[in-house]
Amino acid sequence: MKSLADMMGAVLKQTGSAGAMNSVWARVVGEVVAKHTRPVRWEGKTLVIRCDGEAWRAALEPERGQLARKLAAATGESSVAAIVLEVGTPSPPTAR
């Protein structure tokens, strides 16, 4: 039997939008970091996060593995295997 987290991860990925991860991302990284970063796309089991500046990317770089594990725990072990960080202006969050 699948856990609720595994089902949630599958549903989030099936939407085809990494934006569906916004609320989970915010819970994992906290409000301040979430204001400067945003999930933007999936590349297989890799979640691409856009940071609004090089300083944010550099600050999160050493934490990528730990963040991926926390996201996987929150959404299902098979949903997030890795995180890639890129620099650019995050799009505004979608209405929930």
Biopython code that builds the backbone (N, CA, C, O; Angstrom):
import numpy as np
from Bio.PDB.StructureBuilder import StructureBuilder

atoms = [
    (1, "MET", "N", (0.839, -1.177, 0.000)),
    (1, "MET", "CA", (0.000, 0.000, 0.000)),
    (1, "MET", "C", (0.890, 1.249, 0.000)),
    (1, "MET", "O", (1.849, 1.333, 0.768)),
    (2, "LYS", "N", (0.569, 2.209, -0.859)),
    (2, "LYS", "CA", (1.350, 3.448, -0.934)),
    (2, "LYS", "C", (1.004, 4.373, 0.225)),
    (2, "LYS", "O", (-0.137, 4.435, 0.682)),
    (3, "SER", "N", (2.022, 5.085, 0.681)),
    (3, "SER", "CA", (1.787, 6.063, 1.737)),
    (3, "SER", "C", (1.147, 7.317, 1.147)),
    (3, "SER", "O", (1.188, 7.539, -0.063)),
    (4, "LEU", "N", (0.567, 8.114, 2.000)),
    (4, "LEU", "CA", (-0.014, 9.387, 1.562)),
    (4, "LEU", "C", (1.052, 10.262, 0.919)),
    (4, "LEU", "O", (0.783, 10.931, -0.079)),
    (5, "ALA", "N", (2.253, 10.267, 1.477)),
    (5, "ALA", "CA", (3.342, 11.077, 0.909)),
    (5, "ALA", "C", (3.683, 10.612, -0.503)),
    (5, "ALA", "O", (3.897, 11.436, -1.391)),
    (6, "ASP", "N", (3.735, 9.286, -0.718)),
    (6, "ASP", "CA", (4.029, 8.778, -2.059)),
    (6, "ASP", "C", (2.940, 9.179, -3.041)),
    (6, "ASP", "O", (3.233, 9.562, -4.174)),
    (7, "MET", "N", (1.688, 9.094, -2.616)),
    (7, "MET", "CA", (0.579, 9.486, -3.500)),
    (7, "MET", "C", (0.638, 10.975, -3.797)),
    (7, "MET", "O", (0.392, 11.395, -4.928)),
    (8, "MET", "N", (0.966, 11.786, -2.777)),
    (8, "MET", "CA", (1.064, 13.227, -2.972)),
    (8, "MET", "C", (2.163, 13.555, -3.970)),
    (8, "MET", "O", (1.973, 14.396, -4.848)),
    (9, "GLY", "N", (3.312, 12.896, -3.843)),
    (9, "GLY", "CA", (4.412, 13.121, -4.772)),
    (9, "GLY", "C", (4.016, 12.775, -6.192)),
    (9, "GLY", "O", (4.356, 13.502, -7.126)),
    (10, "ALA", "N", (3.302, 11.677, -6.368)),
    (10, "ALA", "CA", (2.862, 11.273, -7.707)),
    (10, "ALA", "C", (1.902, 12.296, -8.294)),
    (10, "ALA", "O", (2.002, 12.640, -9.472)),
    (11, "VAL", "N", (0.976, 12.781, -7.482)),
    (11, "VAL", "CA", (0.012, 13.780, -7.960)),
    (11, "VAL", "C", (0.722, 15.070, -8.332)),
    (11, "VAL", "O", (0.414, 15.663, -9.366)),
    (12, "LEU", "N", (1.668, 15.519, -7.512)),
    (12, "LEU", "CA", (2.401, 16.747, -7.805)),
    (12, "LEU", "C", (3.157, 16.637, -9.118)),
    (12, "LEU", "O", (3.190, 17.592, -9.894)),
    (13, "LYS", "N", (3.762, 15.491, -9.377)),
    (13, "LYS", "CA", (4.505, 15.310, -10.623)),
    (13, "LYS", "C", (3.572, 15.202, -11.816)),
    (13, "LYS", "O", (3.912, 15.664, -12.905)),
    (14, "GLN", "N", (2.396, 14.598, -11.634)),
    (14, "GLN", "CA", (1.459, 14.419, -12.737)),
    (14, "GLN", "C", (0.882, 15.740, -13.217)),
    (14, "GLN", "O", (0.402, 15.824, -14.348)),
    (15, "THR", "N", (0.917, 16.765, -12.390)),
    (15, "THR", "CA", (0.398, 18.062, -12.824)),
    (15, "THR", "C", (1.265, 18.624, -13.940)),
    (15, "THR", "O", (0.814, 19.478, -14.703)),
    (16, "GLY", "N", (2.513, 18.151, -14.045)),
    (16, "GLY", "CA", (3.425, 18.634, -15.066)),
    (16, "GLY", "C", (4.048, 19.972, -14.720)),
    (16, "GLY", "O", (4.832, 20.512, -15.500)),
    (17, "SER", "N", (3.716, 20.506, -13.576)),
    (17, "SER", "CA", (4.222, 21.814, -13.184)),
    (17, "SER", "C", (4.957, 21.706, -11.864)),
    (17, "SER", "O", (4.420, 21.181, -10.888)),
    (18, "ALA", "N", (6.164, 22.195, -11.831)),
    (18, "ALA", "CA", (6.899, 22.228, -10.574)),
    (18, "ALA", "C", (6.264, 23.233, -9.620)),
    (18, "ALA", "O", (6.484, 23.168, -8.411)),
    (19, "GLY", "N", (5.474, 24.166, -10.161)),
    (19, "GLY", "CA", (4.791, 25.140, -9.319)),
    (19, "GLY", "C", (3.877, 24.495, -8.301)),
    (19, "GLY", "O", (3.572, 25.096, -7.271)),
    (20, "ALA", "N", (3.431, 23.270, -8.579)),
    (20, "ALA", "CA", (2.599, 22.546, -7.628)),
    (20, "ALA", "C", (3.369, 22.245, -6.349)),
    (20, "ALA", "O", (2.769, 21.929, -5.322)),
    (21, "MET", "N", (4.692, 22.343, -6.406)),
    (21, "MET", "CA", (5.539, 22.087, -5.234)),
    (21, "MET", "C", (5.723, 23.320, -4.357)),
    (21, "MET", "O", (6.365, 23.226, -3.311)),
    (22, "ASN", "N", (5.180, 24.476, -4.748)),
    (22, "ASN", "CA", (5.430, 25.722, -4.018)),
    (22, "ASN", "C", (5.155, 25.615, -2.523)),
    (22, "ASN", "O", (5.986, 26.030, -1.716)),
    (23, "SER", "N", (4.018, 25.074, -2.146)),
    (23, "SER", "CA", (3.686, 25.039, -0.722)),
    (23, "SER", "C", (4.595, 24.078, 0.039)),
    (23, "SER", "O", (4.983, 24.361, 1.172)),
    (24, "VAL", "N", (4.938, 22.946, -0.572)),
    (24, "VAL", "CA", (5.851, 21.997, 0.069)),
    (24, "VAL", "C", (7.242, 22.616, 0.177)),
    (24, "VAL", "O", (7.894, 22.517, 1.217)),
    (25, "TRP", "N", (7.689, 23.252, -0.896)),
    (25, "TRP", "CA", (8.994, 23.927, -0.901)),
    (25, "TRP", "C", (9.057, 24.952, 0.225)),
    (25, "TRP", "O", (10.042, 25.003, 0.961)),
    (26, "ALA", "N", (8.029, 25.759, 0.365)),
    (26, "ALA", "CA", (8.005, 26.792, 1.405)),
    (26, "ALA", "C", (8.080, 26.176, 2.804)),
    (26, "ALA", "O", (8.756, 26.715, 3.680)),
    (27, "ARG", "N", (7.397, 25.061, 3.017)),
    (27, "ARG", "CA", (7.468, 24.396, 4.328)),
    (27, "ARG", "C", (8.870, 23.858, 4.600)),
    (27, "ARG", "O", (9.346, 23.918, 5.733)),
    (28, "VAL", "N", (9.524, 23.340, 3.584)),
    (28, "VAL", "CA", (10.846, 22.747, 3.763)),
    (28, "VAL", "C", (11.916, 23.808, 3.984)),
    (28, "VAL", "O", (12.762, 23.650, 4.864)),
    (29, "VAL", "N", (11.897, 24.890, 3.200)),
    (29, "VAL", "CA", (12.978, 25.877, 3.284)),
    (29, "VAL", "C", (12.662, 27.066, 4.184)),
    (29, "VAL", "O", (13.574, 27.792, 4.579)),
    (30, "GLY", "N", (11.413, 27.277, 4.510)),
    (30, "GLY", "CA", (11.030, 28.408, 5.335)),
    (30, "GLY", "C", (10.597, 29.604, 4.494)),
    (30, "GLY", "O", (10.902, 29.697, 3.305)),
    (31, "GLU", "N", (9.891, 30.496, 5.131)),
    (31, "GLU", "CA", (9.277, 31.641, 4.455)),
    (31, "GLU", "C", (10.282, 32.569, 3.782)),
    (31, "GLU", "O", (10.054, 33.006, 2.654)),
    (32, "VAL", "N", (11.378, 32.873, 4.448)),
    (32, "VAL", "CA", (12.350, 33.828, 3.902)),
    (32, "VAL", "C", (12.980, 33.284, 2.623)),
    (32, "VAL", "O", (13.024, 33.981, 1.610)),
    (33, "VAL", "N", (13.467, 32.045, 2.660)),
    (33, "VAL", "CA", (14.095, 31.459, 1.478)),
    (33, "VAL", "C", (13.065, 31.293, 0.362)),
    (33, "VAL", "O", (13.372, 31.529, -0.807)),
    (34, "ALA", "N", (11.859, 30.890, 0.716)),
    (34, "ALA", "CA", (10.806, 30.686, -0.290)),
    (34, "ALA", "C", (10.450, 31.976, -1.031)),
    (34, "ALA", "O", (10.000, 31.928, -2.176)),
    (35, "LYS", "N", (10.647, 33.120, -0.391)),
    (35, "LYS", "CA", (10.377, 34.392, -1.065)),
    (35, "LYS", "C", (11.397, 34.687, -2.160)),
    (35, "LYS", "O", (11.140, 35.506, -3.041)),
    (36, "HIS", "N", (12.549, 34.026, -2.110)),
    (36, "HIS", "CA", (13.631, 34.295, -3.055)),
    (36, "HIS", "C", (13.937, 33.114, -3.981)),
    (36, "HIS", "O", (14.868, 33.165, -4.784)),
    (37, "THR", "N", (13.149, 32.068, -3.855)),
    (37, "THR", "CA", (13.354, 30.867, -4.668)),
    (37, "THR", "C", (11.998, 30.303, -5.076)),
    (37, "THR", "O", (10.976, 30.578, -4.446)),
    (38, "ARG", "N", (12.014, 29.501, -6.154)),
    (38, "ARG", "CA", (10.740, 28.942, -6.624)),
    (38, "ARG", "C", (11.001, 27.683, -7.450)),
    (38, "ARG", "O", (11.864, 27.700, -8.327)),
    (39, "PRO", "N", (10.275, 26.592, -7.191)),
    (39, "PRO", "CA", (10.354, 25.435, -8.085)),
    (39, "PRO", "C", (9.842, 25.836, -9.472)),
    (39, "PRO", "O", (8.769, 26.429, -9.586)),
    (40, "VAL", "N", (10.600, 25.518, -10.527)),
    (40, "VAL", "CA", (10.187, 25.943, -11.869)),
    (40, "VAL", "C", (9.935, 24.813, -12.852)),
    (40, "VAL", "O", (9.126, 24.967, -13.768)),
    (41, "ARG", "N", (10.621, 23.660, -12.681)),
    (41, "ARG", "CA", (10.357, 22.560, -13.617)),
    (41, "ARG", "C", (10.964, 21.268, -13.083)),
    (41, "ARG", "O", (11.839, 21.263, -12.217)),
    (42, "TRP", "N", (10.457, 20.180, -13.641)),
    (42, "TRP", "CA", (10.985, 18.849, -13.372)),
    (42, "TRP", "C", (11.889, 18.436, -14.521)),
    (42, "TRP", "O", (11.598, 18.735, -15.679)),
    (43, "GLU", "N", (12.954, 17.768, -14.218)),
    (43, "GLU", "CA", (13.801, 17.097, -15.199)),
    (43, "GLU", "C", (13.949, 15.675, -14.686)),
    (43, "GLU", "O", (14.906, 15.352, -13.982)),
    (44, "GLY", "N", (12.993, 14.830, -15.046)),
    (44, "GLY", "CA", (12.918, 13.489, -14.473)),
    (44, "GLY", "C", (12.552, 13.605, -13.005)),
    (44, "GLY", "O", (11.515, 14.171, -12.660)),
    (45, "LYS", "N", (13.407, 13.066, -12.137)),
    (45, "LYS", "CA", (13.175, 13.163, -10.691)),
    (45, "LYS", "C", (13.969, 14.308, -10.071)),
    (45, "LYS", "O", (14.092, 14.402, -8.849)),
    (46, "THR", "N", (14.503, 15.169, -10.919)),
    (46, "THR", "CA", (15.246, 16.336, -10.452)),
    (46, "THR", "C", (14.334, 17.548, -10.498)),
    (46, "THR", "O", (13.708, 17.824, -11.521)),
    (47, "LEU", "N", (14.260, 18.268, -9.395)),
    (47, "LEU", "CA", (13.466, 19.483, -9.304)),
    (47, "LEU", "C", (14.391, 20.676, -9.514)),
    (47, "LEU", "O", (15.387, 20.824, -8.806)),
    (48, "VAL", "N", (14.067, 21.521, -10.479)),
    (48, "VAL", "CA", (14.868, 22.712, -10.752)),
    (48, "VAL", "C", (14.275, 23.877, -9.969)),
    (48, "VAL", "O", (13.081, 24.166, -10.060)),
    (49, "ILE", "N", (15.124, 24.530, -9.209)),
    (49, "ILE", "CA", (14.725, 25.668, -8.365)),
    (49, "ILE", "C", (15.384, 26.917, -8.916)),
    (49, "ILE", "O", (16.596, 26.942, -9.133)),
    (50, "ARG", "N", (14.594, 27.948, -9.141)),
    (50, "ARG", "CA", (15.129, 29.226, -9.595)),
    (50, "ARG", "C", (15.322, 30.130, -8.381)),
    (50, "ARG", "O", (14.424, 30.300, -7.556)),
    (51, "CYS", "N", (16.511, 30.698, -8.298)),
    (51, "CYS", "CA", (16.875, 31.613, -7.210)),
    (51, "CYS", "C", (16.947, 33.019, -7.785)),
    (51, "CYS", "O", (17.366, 33.196, -8.929)),
    (52, "ASP", "N", (16.546, 34.021, -7.012)),
    (52, "ASP", "CA", (16.511, 35.372, -7.564)),
    (52, "ASP", "C", (17.855, 36.103, -7.497)),
    (52, "ASP", "O", (17.903, 37.324, -7.643)),
    (53, "GLY", "N", (18.924, 35.376, -7.282)),
    (53, "GLY", "CA", (20.254, 35.978, -7.322)),
    (53, "GLY", "C", (21.319, 34.934, -7.033)),
    (53, "GLY", "O", (21.041, 33.880, -6.461)),
    (54, "GLU", "N", (22.528, 35.244, -7.435)),
    (54, "GLU", "CA", (23.651, 34.332, -7.240)),
    (54, "GLU", "C", (23.897, 34.058, -5.758)),
    (54, "GLU", "O", (24.293, 32.950, -5.394)),
    (55, "ALA", "N", (23.671, 35.044, -4.908)),
    (55, "ALA", "CA", (23.895, 34.842, -3.476)),
    (55, "ALA", "C", (22.962, 33.765, -2.916)),
    (55, "ALA", "O", (23.382, 32.950, -2.095)),
    (56, "TRP", "N", (21.705, 33.758, -3.354)),
    (56, "TRP", "CA", (20.759, 32.733, -2.901)),
    (56, "TRP", "C", (21.163, 31.368, -3.444)),
    (56, "TRP", "O", (21.091, 30.372, -2.724)),
    (57, "ARG", "N", (21.582, 31.307, -4.696)),
    (57, "ARG", "CA", (22.011, 30.038, -5.274)),
    (57, "ARG", "C", (23.210, 29.492, -4.508)),
    (57, "ARG", "O", (23.250, 28.313, -4.156)),
    (58, "ALA", "N", (24.185, 30.359, -4.255)),
    (58, "ALA", "CA", (25.392, 29.945, -3.545)),
    (58, "ALA", "C", (25.080, 29.489, -2.119)),
    (58, "ALA", "O", (25.675, 28.530, -1.629)),
    (59, "ALA", "N", (24.156, 30.170, -1.462)),
    (59, "ALA", "CA", (23.796, 29.809, -0.090)),
    (59, "ALA", "C", (23.113, 28.443, -0.029)),
    (59, "ALA", "O", (23.310, 27.693, 0.928)),
    (60, "LEU", "N", (22.313, 28.119, -1.043)),
    (60, "LEU", "CA", (21.585, 26.851, -1.048)),
    (60, "LEU", "C", (22.377, 25.692, -1.632)),
    (60, "LEU", "O", (22.047, 24.532, -1.384)),
    (61, "GLU", "N", (23.406, 25.984, -2.396)),
    (61, "GLU", "CA", (24.174, 24.937, -3.078)),
    (61, "GLU", "C", (24.620, 23.817, -2.135)),
    (61, "GLU", "O", (24.407, 22.646, -2.448)),
    (62, "PRO", "N", (25.231, 24.137, -0.992)),
    (62, "PRO", "CA", (25.685, 23.053, -0.122)),
    (62, "PRO", "C", (24.539, 22.277, 0.537)),
    (62, "PRO", "O", (24.760, 21.203, 1.096)),
    (63, "GLU", "N", (23.336, 22.809, 0.474)),
    (63, "GLU", "CA", (22.168, 22.193, 1.118)),
    (63, "GLU", "C", (21.318, 21.364, 0.162)),
    (63, "GLU", "O", (20.318, 20.782, 0.584)),
    (64, "ARG", "N", (21.694, 21.296, -1.127)),
    (64, "ARG", "CA", (20.858, 20.639, -2.139)),
    (64, "ARG", "C", (20.472, 19.207, -1.763)),
    (64, "ARG", "O", (19.304, 18.834, -1.867)),
    (65, "GLY", "N", (21.432, 18.416, -1.335)),
    (65, "GLY", "CA", (21.149, 17.025, -0.978)),
    (65, "GLY", "C", (20.168, 16.909, 0.172)),
    (65, "GLY", "O", (19.225, 16.120, 0.123)),
    (66, "GLN", "N", (20.399, 17.698, 1.201)),
    (66, "GLN", "CA", (19.511, 17.674, 2.364)),
    (66, "GLN", "C", (18.112, 18.155, 1.984)),
    (66, "GLN", "O", (17.122, 17.584, 2.442)),
    (67, "LEU", "N", (18.015, 19.189, 1.159)),
    (67, "LEU", "CA", (16.711, 19.691, 0.731)),
    (67, "LEU", "C", (15.971, 18.653, -0.107)),
    (67, "LEU", "O", (14.760, 18.485, 0.037)),
    (68, "ALA", "N", (16.685, 17.966, -0.970)),
    (68, "ALA", "CA", (16.050, 16.913, -1.782)),
    (68, "ALA", "C", (15.505, 15.813, -0.880)),
    (68, "ALA", "O", (14.400, 15.322, -1.113)),
    (69, "ARG", "N", (16.256, 15.418, 0.141)),
    (69, "ARG", "CA", (15.788, 14.388, 1.068)),
    (69, "ARG", "C", (14.558, 14.859, 1.834)),
    (69, "ARG", "O", (13.626, 14.082, 2.040)),
    (70, "LYS", "N", (14.542, 16.123, 2.260)),
    (70, "LYS", "CA", (13.383, 16.653, 2.981)),
    (70, "LYS", "C", (12.155, 16.715, 2.079)),
    (70, "LYS", "O", (11.048, 16.392, 2.509)),
    (71, "LEU", "N", (12.353, 17.128, 0.831)),
    (71, "LEU", "CA", (11.225, 17.169, -0.111)),
    (71, "LEU", "C", (10.712, 15.764, -0.392)),
    (71, "LEU", "O", (9.503, 15.543, -0.455)),
    (72, "ALA", "N", (11.620, 14.821, -0.561)),
    (72, "ALA", "CA", (11.213, 13.437, -0.804)),
    (72, "ALA", "C", (10.422, 12.899, 0.384)),
    (72, "ALA", "O", (9.426, 12.197, 0.203)),
    (73, "ALA", "N", (10.859, 13.224, 1.587)),
    (73, "ALA", "CA", (10.140, 12.764, 2.777)),
    (73, "ALA", "C", (8.751, 13.390, 2.862)),
    (73, "ALA", "O", (7.798, 12.748, 3.302)),
    (74, "ALA", "N", (8.645, 14.650, 2.436)),
    (74, "ALA", "CA", (7.366, 15.352, 2.505)),
    (74, "ALA", "C", (6.389, 14.932, 1.417)),
    (74, "ALA", "O", (5.175, 15.027, 1.597)),
    (75, "THR", "N", (6.921, 14.464, 0.277)),
    (75, "THR", "CA", (6.042, 14.183, -0.867)),
    (75, "THR", "C", (6.083, 12.738, -1.338)),
    (75, "THR", "O", (5.302, 12.355, -2.209)),
    (76, "GLY", "N", (6.958, 11.945, -0.792)),
    (76, "GLY", "CA", (7.088, 10.559, -1.219)),
    (76, "GLY", "C", (8.502, 10.293, -1.683)),
    (76, "GLY", "O", (9.070, 11.074, -2.446)),
    (77, "GLU", "N", (9.066, 9.199, -1.226)),
    (77, "GLU", "CA", (10.470, 8.893, -1.488)),
    (77, "GLU", "C", (10.839, 8.885, -2.964)),
    (77, "GLU", "O", (11.987, 9.172, -3.305)),
    (78, "SER", "N", (9.906, 8.566, -3.842)),
    (78, "SER", "CA", (10.264, 8.445, -5.254)),
    (78, "SER", "C", (10.072, 9.734, -6.043)),
    (78, "SER", "O", (10.299, 9.749, -7.252)),
    (79, "SER", "N", (9.661, 10.806, -5.393)),
    (79, "SER", "CA", (9.325, 12.013, -6.144)),
    (79, "SER", "C", (10.514, 12.922, -6.452)),
    (79, "SER", "O", (10.624, 13.412, -7.576)),
    (80, "VAL", "N", (11.396, 13.158, -5.498)),
    (80, "VAL", "CA", (12.513, 14.091, -5.690)),
    (80, "VAL", "C", (13.822, 13.385, -5.380)),
    (80, "VAL", "O", (14.071, 13.011, -4.234)),
    (81, "ALA", "N", (14.660, 13.201, -6.394)),
    (81, "ALA", "CA", (15.955, 12.560, -6.187)),
    (81, "ALA", "C", (17.076, 13.585, -6.049)),
    (81, "ALA", "O", (18.079, 13.331, -5.383)),
    (82, "ALA", "N", (16.899, 14.756, -6.688)),
    (82, "ALA", "CA", (17.951, 15.778, -6.665)),
    (82, "ALA", "C", (17.341, 17.147, -6.918)),
    (82, "ALA", "O", (16.204, 17.273, -7.374)),
    (83, "ILE", "N", (18.126, 18.158, -6.610)),
    (83, "ILE", "CA", (17.723, 19.551, -6.850)),
    (83, "ILE", "C", (18.825, 20.219, -7.657)),
    (83, "ILE", "O", (20.012, 20.043, -7.379)),
    (84, "VAL", "N", (18.416, 20.986, -8.660)),
    (84, "VAL", "CA", (19.337, 21.821, -9.434)),
    (84, "VAL", "C", (18.928, 23.260, -9.171)),
    (84, "VAL", "O", (17.742, 23.588, -9.179)),
    (85, "LEU", "N", (19.911, 24.115, -8.939)),
    (85, "LEU", "CA", (19.649, 25.531, -8.673)),
    (85, "LEU", "C", (20.076, 26.358, -9.872)),
    (85, "LEU", "O", (21.165, 26.167, -10.414)),
    (86, "GLU", "N", (19.210, 27.283, -10.285)),
    (86, "GLU", "CA", (19.558, 28.212, -11.362)),
    (86, "GLU", "C", (19.221, 29.618, -10.899)),
    (86, "GLU", "O", (18.419, 29.814, -9.986)),
    (87, "VAL", "N", (19.844, 30.587, -11.542)),
    (87, "VAL", "CA", (19.628, 31.983, -11.174)),
    (87, "VAL", "C", (18.735, 32.638, -12.200)),
    (87, "VAL", "O", (18.915, 32.439, -13.401)),
    (88, "GLY", "N", (17.787, 33.405, -11.747)),
    (88, "GLY", "CA", (16.856, 34.139, -12.575)),
    (88, "GLY", "C", (15.785, 34.697, -11.664)),
    (88, "GLY", "O", (15.815, 34.458, -10.457)),
    (89, "THR", "N", (14.860, 35.420, -12.206)),
    (89, "THR", "CA", (13.785, 35.982, -11.404)),
    (89, "THR", "C", (12.692, 34.943, -11.233)),
    (89, "THR", "O", (12.096, 34.521, -12.224)),
    (90, "PRO", "N", (12.409, 34.511, -9.997)),
    (90, "PRO", "CA", (11.342, 33.554, -9.798)),
    (90, "PRO", "C", (9.998, 34.137, -10.216)),
    (90, "PRO", "O", (9.714, 35.312, -9.981)),
    (91, "SER", "N", (9.192, 33.310, -10.828)),
    (91, "SER", "CA", (7.837, 33.764, -11.154)),
    (91, "SER", "C", (7.041, 33.856, -9.872)),
    (91, "SER", "O", (7.344, 33.146, -8.912)),
    (92, "PRO", "N", (6.023, 34.718, -9.825)),
    (92, "PRO", "CA", (5.241, 34.848, -8.612)),
    (92, "PRO", "C", (4.498, 33.547, -8.322)),
    (92, "PRO", "O", (4.150, 32.815, -9.248)),
    (93, "PRO", "N", (4.250, 33.254, -7.041)),
    (93, "PRO", "CA", (3.532, 32.031, -6.711)),
    (93, "PRO", "C", (2.123, 32.059, -7.295)),
    (93, "PRO", "O", (1.515, 33.118, -7.456)),
    (94, "THR", "N", (1.624, 30.872, -7.605)),
    (94, "THR", "CA", (0.258, 30.778, -8.111)),
    (94, "THR", "C", (-0.715, 30.793, -6.954)),
    (94, "THR", "O", (-0.356, 30.442, -5.830)),
    (95, "ALA", "N", (-1.940, 31.196, -7.222)),
    (95, "ALA", "CA", (-2.957, 31.238, -6.170)),
    (95, "ALA", "C", (-3.221, 29.819, -5.684)),
    (95, "ALA", "O", (-3.190, 28.868, -6.466)),
    (96, "ARG", "N", (-3.475, 29.689, -4.409)),
    (96, "ARG", "CA", (-3.743, 28.369, -3.826)),
    (96, "ARG", "C", (-5.164, 28.260, -3.435)),
    (96, "ARG", "O", (-5.587, 27.222, -2.924)),
]
sb = StructureBuilder()
sb.init_structure("model")
sb.init_model(0)
sb.init_chain("A")
sb.init_seg("    ")
for serial, (resi, resn, name, xyz) in enumerate(atoms, 1):
    if name == "N":
        sb.init_residue(resn, " ", resi, " ")
    sb.init_atom(name, np.array(xyz, "f"), 0.0, 1.0, " ", f" {name:<3s}", serial, name[0])
structure = sb.get_structure()
